[in-house]
Amino acid sequence: SKVGVRTKFQILLLFFLCNLHCADGFVNRNILDKRRIFHLEPKNVAELHAKAKPKRKQGGGNGAASGLKGFGSGSKTSKKGDTGVDIDRSRAALDFYDFMEQNGAGDNLKRTGLGCFLLPSGGKIRGIVALKDIKKGDDIIRIPYDVAINLGQEGEDPTKPAINLLSKYCESLTKNNKSGKSPYYRMLPGYMSEDCLGSTDFYSDEALRALQAPLVVEETMKRRERTKSMFDKECDSLPSWIDGSPMTEQHLRWAVWLITSRVLTVEGAAGENVSYRLLIPFLDMCNHDRSSPHVLTGRAVSGGELKVIAGAPIKKGEQINICYGGGVAGNDRFIQDYGFLDSEGAFDIVAQQLMGKKKMVEGDRAGRTISSVDRETNMEMLRLTKMNEDDALLETENDPLLKIAISYRIGVKKALSKYIVIE
């Protein structure tokens, strides 16, 4: 859901914040496949629900127009309303609002909408804006489960649901109409758009070396290898790309990034003991904030709803953020799976993992502390350059991916320096 030139260093280096809470249905999980609710401690939301208002009727009528003061009016430009935020009225966005109305999710547009928010760097980012004050315990976002795209049961390999997504995406968009879920697919970051290029999956060898992070590089290469293996296995069964050209391994790599950056893992029916990977339209356009108090709840059950509930009062015009990572994800995850860097706390998580004080959260080492051999290998790489040399290089480097790679190693070194001498 990022807007603007993401390959610019100022936008790639998004120092957002993070701390998502989840409730019934949104599960603690391995982190190979989402936007991302991994390894969370479930939060009891009884107090929130106790003050929640009765459900409003879903869909129907002119929810978008009445709630958004022209949100669905057909304007091709984004103009500030009384929220003080630019509202997205692009053709694709208008089609998406119609899609929500037609699928029982139109009432969301009375409370929230898509807005463009200014970044400290001067760029812009698209996210969810509150169109009215929302009380603690009220629904912020409520999406019928049947609107979500179920990409199969949870697992550790993101290439499997990526194959599923590619097929659905191409089959929908090659029809060149507004039926089905195509309005949602058109809102996803495009193939090889600037949104995805910040992920290490798309780094050059030079940029990977600049990270000075052997564990990140190792995992990146393993994911690329899995992607290649899956493509070789499934290429004959894949449809053509949306322009009629043959599908390539790079298309699958892009789809894997969509899985790791957007998919939520949600439990099925109570007692089923099965979880599913879902793309949840609109909800997945929330941006990242470590301090977000809001609660995700719902189950992957036909007729059910997937919600974000306000964990604190929200003022009109505020951005609605959730957390990618539940407070346990470090910047080793953010740079691989999203393509941005989180705040200093996320560097501290990496430092503590490298010192063996925290367990790894993904890959072959998930659930374990790293070995002394791995620890020393990583420290040796980080000692190849001094922080003052890194700072000087950052000032002169023009390549945006090299700049974020250098920023990553500087952040890790600064975090480590709180505990040990690394130079």
Secondary structure, DSSP 8 states (H G I E B T S, - for coil): ---S-TTSHHHHS-------EE-TTB----SSS-SS--S------HHHHHT-------S-TTHHHHHHTSTTS--SS--B-TTSSEE---HHHHHHHHHHHHTT-TTHHHHEEEEEEE-TTS-EEEEEEESS-B-TTSEEEEEEGGGSEEEEE--S-THHHHHHHHHHHHHHHTT-SS-TTHHHHTTS--TT-TTGGGSGGG--HHHHHHTT-HHHHHHHHHHHHHHHHHHHHHGGGS---TTSS---HHHHHHHHHHHHHH-EEEE-STTT--EEEEE-TTGGG-EE-TT---EEEE-S-TT-EEEEE-SS-B-TT-EEEE-SSTTT--HHHHHHHTS----HHHHHHHHHHHTTSS-B-SGGGBTS---HHHHHHHHHHHTTS-HHHHHHHHHH---HHHHHHHHHHHHHHHHHTTTS---
